[in-house]
Amino acid sequence: MNTNNNWNNISKSIAQNIENIKEKINQNISSEDLSNSFRETLEQTASLIKKIIDNVETTISDEEIKKETKKILNDIVMEFDSTLYSTLHKISNVVSSVKFEEE
């Protein structure tokens, strides 16, 4: 009977370790996916803003309207930069917190 209990305990322990490994792998994949998705979003946003600026340069002939449009776009870029910095700071804190808990 003791032998059966030992094997049951070993089996449960192995199953639990496998679950823990799967969870850690899923967490790492999720972090990588989030990072890649975030990077792609940044690249797409930068590309979009560049296209808008190029379109303003080539399509608007009135200098006053062009100047005001560029100012608005510059404000958007500044807000985007601020949001980006804040978001990266928050993500960095979360990642550091998760790594600290793992240790």
N, C-alpha and C positions, 0 to 999 in steps of 0.2 A: 504494500500500500504506500509506503514511504517513497519507493522508486517512482510510482505513478505520480505522486504529488510533486516530486522533484522535476519530473519531465514536464508536467503541467506548468509549473512555475517557470521553467526554462523557456517553454514554448510561449507563455504570456510575455515574458521579458523580451524575447526576440521580436514578437509581434509589436510590442510597444516601441522598441528601438527602431523598427522599420517604419512605423508611423511617424516617429519623431524625425527621422531622416527625410521622409516624404514631405513633411511640413516645412522643414528647413529648405529643401530644394524648391518647393512652391514659393516660399518667401523670397528666395534669391531670384527666381524667375520673375516674380511680380515686381521686384525692385528693378531688375534689368528692363522689363517691359515698360515700367513707368518712366525710367530714365530715357530709354529710346524714344518713347512717345513724346516726352517733354522736349527732347532735342529736335525731333521732327517738327513739332509745333512751332518752336522758335525759328527754325530755318524757313518754314512756310510763311510765318508772319513777317520775317525780315524780307523775304522775297516779295511778298504782297506790298509792303510799304515801299520798297524800291520801285516796283511797277507803277504804283500810284504817283510817286514823285516823278518818274519818267513821263507818265501821261500828262501830268500837270505842266511839265516843261514843254512838251511838244504840242499840246492842244490849246492851252490858254494863252491868248495873245495880249490880253489886258494886263499890264504890269502890276496894277494895284490888286486885282483879283489874284494874280499869281502869287504875289507877296503874301496876301492874307491866307491863301490856301497853304502855302509853304509853312507859315506860322502855325496854322492848325495842325498840319502834319508833324511839325516839330514838337508841338505839345503832346500829340499822340505818342510819338517816339519816346519822349521824356517820361510819360506816364507808364508806357510799356517797360522801359528800363527800370523804373522804380518798382513796379509790380514784379518784374523778373527778379530783381535783387531780393525783395522781400520773400518771394516764393522759394528761391534757392536757399536762403537763410533758414526758412522753416523746414525744408526738406533735409538740409544738412543736420539740423537739430534732431529730427526724427531718426535719421540714419545713425547718428552718433548714439542716440538713446538705445536703439535696437542693438547695436554692436556692444554697448556697455552691458546690456542685460544678458547677452549671449556669453560674455566672459564671466 
